[in-house]
């Protein structure tokens, strides 16, 4: 009986340690990936995407809803409470030299505010699972960039 209890305690201990490791990996991923407006303010770039994620994206074609579930750009809402309920801007996703670039169908408007999010939580899963699921859950595990297109 005591040996069984010892095995159960050991299993719980290792389960606890593995859950702590996942949180640290997610924090590191959010720290290394960066979102930025490109030099001519025509696209948003997600840089430093892990190589295995890029490889999976290149191996399988994603439709727009799958892309926007992973990396999306939104026009900033005037009502802060409605910010998380707006549709993503439509556009094209391009994979180029280890980054993902979003080019909107209509150019970003000068003087308007936008924000872009990359949902990082499920990047810790196997890449095939991300592609197979079709969408990522939103639970505040994302990196975000707020930006405005400058008047030139």
Secondary structure, 3 states (H helix, E strand, C coil): CHHHHHHHHHHHHHHHHHHHHHHHHHHHHHHHCEEEECCCCCEEEEECCCHHHHHHHHHCCCCHHHHHHHEEEEECCCCHHHHHHCCCCCEEEEEECCEEEEEECCCCCECCEEEEEEECHHHHCCHHHHHHHCCCCCCCCEEEEEEEECCC
